[in-house]
Amino acid sequence: RGEMIECNEGNLCWVDKSNLEKIPMWQGDIIFLRLLDTEKDFFSLKLVYEGNTLVNVERDGKKFKRFEYIAD
């Protein structure tokens, strides 16, 4: 909620939470948003990219095993 202001990052619009994953975003952003939606506790997330490719995900200092599934 709130009022939008001018921005040089593109055309801004409000997106309903249920449609959030339908817009283009980085793979790591999808993982982060899903964790925010499903986790009750605090978590630490490290996302490593090589160019535009997500190559490693660590959650709480451990390799995140579900990253291939979640990033699709």
Secondary structure, DSSP 8 states (H G I E B T S, - for coil): -------TTS------GGGGGGS---HHHHHHHHHHHH--S---EEEEEETTEEEEEEETTEE-TTHHHHH-
